[in-house]
Amino acid sequence: MSSHYPSGMARTQLPEPFAALAALAGEPTIEQAQLLGRALKDVPALQRWLREQRQVTVRALLDGQHTREDLAPHLEVTPQRVADIASGHLNSAALARKARQTG
């Protein structure tokens, strides 16, 4: 398999949850460049969708048999952050990004 990467340029590994996007790494064409550009432009929408899905999932788990303390180590956050996720509160980094985007 030939590589279209310049000599010495490392190829970034696609994170596992996004393996379905691997098709975007096909042969270099104008269409591929367009698809990649559209995908990059839609990253904020993807982040919103992921946050919403995480919120729904965490709420459902908290409504079931789990507590904030149960979930925190699995999500690698504090119990307070679990509560924030469930209520839809953004963390300070996400708030800063949102402020930059809305300018």
ChimeraX attribute file (.defattr): number of C-alpha atoms within 10 A of each C-alpha:
attribute: neighborCount
match mode: 1-to-1
recipient: residues
	/A:1	3
	/A:2	5
	/A:3	8
	/A:4	9
	/A:5	9
	/A:6	8
	/A:7	7
	/A:8	6
	/A:9	8
	/A:10	8
	/A:11	9
	/A:12	6
	/A:13	8
	/A:14	12
	/A:15	9
	/A:16	9
	/A:17	7
	/A:18	8
	/A:19	10
	/A:20	9
	/A:21	13
	/A:22	12
	/A:23	9
	/A:24	14
	/A:25	11
	/A:26	8
	/A:27	13
	/A:28	10
	/A:29	9
	/A:30	9
	/A:31	11
	/A:32	15
	/A:33	14
	/A:34	11
	/A:35	13
	/A:36	15
	/A:37	11
	/A:38	11
	/A:39	15
	/A:40	12
	/A:41	11
	/A:42	11
	/A:43	11
	/A:44	14
	/A:45	12
	/A:46	13
	/A:47	12
	/A:48	11
	/A:49	12
	/A:50	12
	/A:51	16
	/A:52	15
	/A:53	12
	/A:54	15
	/A:55	20
	/A:56	16
	/A:57	14
	/A:58	22
	/A:59	18
	/A:60	13
	/A:61	16
	/A:62	17
	/A:63	10
	/A:64	9
	/A:65	8
	/A:66	13
	/A:67	15
	/A:68	18
	/A:69	14
	/A:70	14
	/A:71	18
	/A:72	16
	/A:73	12
	/A:74	9
	/A:75	12
	/A:76	10
	/A:77	14
	/A:78	15
	/A:79	17
	/A:80	12
	/A:81	17
	/A:82	25
	/A:83	20
	/A:84	14
	/A:85	21
	/A:86	21
	/A:87	13
	/A:88	15
	/A:89	14
	/A:90	14
	/A:91	11
	/A:92	9
	/A:93	9
	/A:94	12
	/A:95	12
	/A:96	11
	/A:97	12
	/A:98	13
	/A:99	10
	/A:100	9
	/A:101	9
	/A:102	6
	/A:103	6
